[in-house]
């Protein structure tokens, strides 16, 4: 079980617990449940890398306590 921190830099910081086998799409659904936004409107980035929905967190080497950038489209 890992904890990922997502910050939208507009004052909203979300901490989500998930497994490293979960996909980015699963993580977006957990974030959407906490923020109240739709999961298909969420974009997750790290620097200039936009994370694809079908790839797992472990494949992107997202570890416990990692910060991701949260954008809305």
BANU-135370 format. One record per atom (N, C-alpha, C, O): residue in one letter; atom name; y, z, x. Coordinates in steps of 0.1 Angstrom, whole numbers. Each point is the difference from the previous one (the first is absolute). Layout:
TITOR; A; CA; Y; Z; X
...
END
This chain:
TITOR; X; N; -12; 0; 8
TITOR; X; CA; 12; 0; -8
TITOR; X; C; 12; 0; 9
TITOR; X; O; 2; 9; 9
TITOR; X; N; 7; -19; -11
TITOR; X; CA; 12; 0; 8
TITOR; X; C; 13; 1; -10
TITOR; X; O; -2; -3; -12
TITOR; X; N; 13; 6; 18
TITOR; X; CA; 12; 1; -8
TITOR; X; C; 10; -10; 6
TITOR; X; O; 3; 1; 12
TITOR; X; N; 2; -9; -20
TITOR; X; CA; 10; -10; 4
TITOR; X; C; 13; 3; -7
TITOR; X; O; 1; 3; -12
TITOR; X; N; 10; -4; 20
TITOR; X; CA; 14; 2; -5
TITOR; X; C; 7; -13; -2
TITOR; X; O; 1; -8; 10
TITOR; X; N; 4; 6; -22
TITOR; X; CA; 7; -13; -3
TITOR; X; C; 15; 4; -3
TITOR; X; O; 2; 8; -9
TITOR; X; N; 7; -15; 16
TITOR; X; CA; 14; 3; -2
TITOR; X; C; 7; -13; -3
TITOR; X; O; -1; -10; 6
TITOR; X; N; 9; 11; -17
TITOR; X; CA; 8; -12; -4
TITOR; X; C; 14; 0; 5
TITOR; X; O; 7; -10; -3
TITOR; X; N; -3; 20; 10
TITOR; X; CA; 13; 2; 6
TITOR; X; C; 11; 0; -10
TITOR; X; O; 12; -3; 3
TITOR; X; N; -15; 5; -16
TITOR; X; CA; 10; 2; -10
TITOR; X; C; -1; 14; -6
TITOR; X; O; 5; 3; -10
TITOR; X; N; -12; 6; 18
TITOR; X; CA; -1; 14; -5
TITOR; X; C; -14; 3; -5
TITOR; X; O; -2; 12; -3
TITOR; X; N; -7; -21; 2
TITOR; X; CA; -13; 3; -6
TITOR; X; C; -10; -1; 12
TITOR; X; O; -2; -10; 6
TITOR; X; N; -5; 21; -4
TITOR; X; CA; -11; 1; 10
TITOR; X; C; -12; 5; -7
TITOR; X; O; -1; 10; -6
TITOR; X; N; -10; -18; 7
TITOR; X; CA; -12; 3; -7
TITOR; X; C; -11; 2; 10
TITOR; X; O; -2; -7; 9
TITOR; X; N; -6; 18; -12
TITOR; X; CA; -12; 3; 9
TITOR; X; C; -12; -2; -9
TITOR; X; O; -1; 5; -11
TITOR; X; N; -8; -13; 16
TITOR; X; CA; -12; -5; -7
TITOR; X; C; -12; 4; 8
TITOR; X; O; -1; -4; 12
TITOR; X; N; -9; 10; -18
TITOR; X; CA; -13; 2; 6
TITOR; X; C; -10; -10; -4
TITOR; X; O; -1; -3; -12
TITOR; X; N; -5; -3; 22
TITOR; X; CA; -10; -11; -3
TITOR; X; C; -10; -1; 11
TITOR; X; O; 1; 8; 10
TITOR; X; N; -11; -16; -11
TITOR; X; CA; -10; -2; 10
TITOR; X; C; 4; -12; 9
TITOR; X; O; 7; -9; -5
TITOR; X; N; -12; 9; 17
TITOR; X; CA; 3; -12; 9
TITOR; X; C; -8; -12; -4
TITOR; X; O; 4; -11; 4
TITOR; X; N; -14; 12; -13
TITOR; X; CA; -7; -12; -5
TITOR; X; C; 7; -6; -12
TITOR; X; O; -3; -11; -4
TITOR; X; N; 13; 18; -2
TITOR; X; CA; 8; -6; -11
TITOR; X; C; 8; -12; 4
TITOR; X; O; 4; -1; 12
TITOR; X; N; -2; -8; -21
TITOR; X; CA; 9; -11; 3
TITOR; X; C; 14; 3; -2
TITOR; X; O; 4; 10; -6
TITOR; X; N; 5; -19; 11
TITOR; X; CA; 14; 1; -2
TITOR; X; C; 3; 0; -15
TITOR; X; O; 9; 7; -5
TITOR; X; N; -16; -15; -3
TITOR; X; CA; 2; -1; -14
TITOR; X; C; -3; 14; -7
TITOR; X; O; 7; 4; -9
TITOR; X; N; -18; 3; 14
TITOR; X; CA; -3; 13; -6
TITOR; X; C; 12; 10; 4
TITOR; X; O; 4; 8; -9
TITOR; X; N; 1; -9; 21
TITOR; X; CA; 11; 8; 4
TITOR; X; C; 12; -2; -9
TITOR; X; O; 8; 9; -3
TITOR; X; N; -5; -22; 0
TITOR; X; CA; 11; -3; -8
TITOR; X; C; -1; 6; -14
TITOR; X; O; 10; 4; -6
TITOR; X; N; -22; -4; 1
TITOR; X; CA; -3; 6; -14
TITOR; X; C; 3; 15; 0
TITOR; X; O; 5; 5; -9
TITOR; X; N; -9; 1; 20
TITOR; X; CA; 2; 15; 1
TITOR; X; C; 15; 3; 2
TITOR; X; O; 5; 9; -6
TITOR; X; N; 2; -18; 13
TITOR; X; CA; 15; 2; 1
TITOR; X; C; 7; -3; -13
TITOR; X; O; 9; 8; -4
TITOR; X; N; -14; -18; -3
TITOR; X; CA; 6; -3; -13
TITOR; X; C; -2; 11; -10
TITOR; X; O; 9; 3; -9
TITOR; X; N; -20; 4; 10
TITOR; X; CA; -3; 11; -9
TITOR; X; C; 10; 12; 2
TITOR; X; O; 4; 7; -9
TITOR; X; N; 0; -5; 22
TITOR; X; CA; 9; 11; 3
TITOR; X; C; 15; -4; -2
TITOR; X; O; 8; 9; -4
TITOR; X; N; -5; -22; 6
TITOR; X; CA; 14; -3; -1
TITOR; X; C; 4; -5; -14
TITOR; X; O; 12; 0; -4
TITOR; X; N; -22; -5; -3
TITOR; X; CA; 3; -5; -14
TITOR; X; C; 4; -15; 0
TITOR; X; O; 4; -6; -10
TITOR; X; N; -5; -1; 22
TITOR; X; CA; 2; -14; 0
TITOR; X; C; -13; -8; -1
TITOR; X; O; -11; 6; 1
TITOR; X; N; 12; -19; -4
TITOR; X; CA; -13; -8; -1
TITOR; X; C; -5; -3; 14
TITOR; X; O; 8; -3; 9
TITOR; X; N; -21; 3; -8
TITOR; X; CA; -6; -2; 13
TITOR; X; C; 2; -14; 6
TITOR; X; O; 0; -2; 12
TITOR; X; N; 2; -8; -21
TITOR; X; CA; 2; -13; 5
TITOR; X; C; 14; -3; 4
TITOR; X; O; 3; -10; 6
TITOR; X; N; 6; 20; -8
TITOR; X; CA; 14; -1; 5
TITOR; X; C; 2; 7; 13
TITOR; X; O; 11; 0; 5
TITOR; X; N; -21; 6; 1
TITOR; X; CA; 1; 8; 12
TITOR; X; C; -4; -9; 12
TITOR; X; O; -11; -7; 0
TITOR; X; N; 19; 7; 11
TITOR; X; CA; -3; -7; 12
TITOR; X; C; -1; 11; 11
TITOR; X; O; 10; 8; 2
TITOR; X; N; -20; -7; 6
TITOR; X; CA; -2; 9; 11
TITOR; X; C; 2; -7; 13
TITOR; X; O; -7; -11; 2
TITOR; X; N; 15; 16; 7
TITOR; X; CA; 3; -6; 13
TITOR; X; C; -1; 11; 11
TITOR; X; O; 2; 12; -3
TITOR; X; N; -4; -17; 15
TITOR; X; CA; 2; 8; 12
TITOR; X; C; 6; -10; 10
TITOR; X; O; -6; -9; 4
TITOR; X; N; 18; 12; 0
TITOR; X; CA; 9; -9; 7
TITOR; X; C; 1; -13; -7
TITOR; X; O; 5; 0; -11
TITOR; X; N; -10; -11; 16
TITOR; X; CA; 1; -13; -7
TITOR; X; C; -14; -4; -6
TITOR; X; O; -1; -12; -4
TITOR; X; N; -9; 20; 5
TITOR; X; CA; -13; -3; -6
TITOR; X; C; -1; 3; -14
TITOR; X; O; 2; 12; -4
TITOR; X; N; -4; -21; -5
TITOR; X; CA; -2; 2; -14
TITOR; X; C; -15; 1; -2
TITOR; X; O; -7; -9; 3
TITOR; X; N; 3; 21; -9
TITOR; X; CA; -14; 2; -2
TITOR; X; C; -5; -7; -12
TITOR; X; O; 6; 0; -11
TITOR; X; N; -18; -7; 12
TITOR; X; CA; -6; -7; -11
TITOR; X; C; -9; 9; -8
TITOR; X; O; -5; 10; 5
TITOR; X; N; 4; -13; -18
TITOR; X; CA; -7; 9; -9
TITOR; X; C; -15; 2; 2
TITOR; X; O; -6; 11; -2
TITOR; X; N; -1; -21; 7
TITOR; X; CA; -14; 0; 1
TITOR; X; C; -6; 6; 13
TITOR; X; O; -12; 1; 1
TITOR; X; N; 21; 2; 9
TITOR; X; CA; -4; 5; 13
TITOR; X; C; -1; 15; -1
TITOR; X; O; 9; 7; -6
TITOR; X; N; -18; 0; 12
TITOR; X; CA; -2; 14; 0
TITOR; X; C; 10; 7; 10
TITOR; X; O; 5; -6; 9
TITOR; X; N; -2; 19; -12
TITOR; X; CA; 9; 7; 9
TITOR; X; C; -6; 2; 14
TITOR; X; O; 8; -1; 10
TITOR; X; N; -21; 2; -9
TITOR; X; CA; -6; 1; 13
TITOR; X; C; 1; -13; 9
TITOR; X; O; 2; 1; 12
TITOR; X; N; -2; -12; -19
TITOR; X; CA; 2; -13; 7
TITOR; X; C; 14; -2; 5
TITOR; X; O; 2; -6; 11
TITOR; X; N; 8; 12; -18
TITOR; X; CA; 13; 0; 5
TITOR; X; C; 3; 11; 9
TITOR; X; O; 12; 2; 5
TITOR; X; N; -22; 7; -2
TITOR; X; CA; 2; 11; 9
TITOR; X; C; 10; 10; -5
TITOR; X; O; 8; 5; 8
TITOR; X; N; -8; -3; -21
TITOR; X; CA; 9; 10; -6
TITOR; X; C; -8; 14; 0
TITOR; X; O; -10; 1; -5
TITOR; X; N; 16; 9; 12
TITOR; X; CA; -6; 12; 2
TITOR; X; C; 7; 11; -8
TITOR; X; O; 9; -2; -7
TITOR; X; N; -14; 14; 9
TITOR; X; CA; 5; 12; -7
TITOR; X; C; 14; 3; 5
TITOR; X; O; 3; 1; 12
TITOR; X; N; 6; 1; -22
TITOR; X; CA; 14; 4; 3
TITOR; X; C; 9; -12; 3
TITOR; X; O; 11; 2; 4
TITOR; X; N; -16; -14; -5
TITOR; X; CA; 8; -12; 3
TITOR; X; C; 10; -3; -10
TITOR; X; O; -2; 2; -12
TITOR; X; N; 14; -7; 16
TITOR; X; CA; 11; -3; -8
TITOR; X; C; 0; -15; -3
TITOR; X; O; -1; -8; 9
TITOR; X; N; 3; 4; -22
TITOR; X; CA; 1; -14; -3
TITOR; X; C; 13; -2; -8
TITOR; X; O; 5; 9; -6
TITOR; X; N; 0; -21; 7
TITOR; X; CA; 13; -3; -7
TITOR; X; C; -4; -6; -14
TITOR; X; O; -9; -8; -2
TITOR; X; N; 16; 14; -8
TITOR; X; CA; -3; -4; -14
TITOR; X; C; 12; -8; -5
TITOR; X; O; 11; 4; 0
TITOR; X; N; -14; -16; -5
TITOR; X; CA; 10; -9; -5
TITOR; X; C; -4; -4; -15
TITOR; X; O; -12; 1; -3
TITOR; X; N; 22; -5; -5
TITOR; X; CA; -3; -4; -13
TITOR; X; C; 4; -15; -1
TITOR; X; O; 11; -4; 5
TITOR; X; N; -19; -4; -12
TITOR; X; CA; 4; -14; -1
TITOR; X; C; 2; -4; -15
TITOR; X; O; 3; -12; -3
END
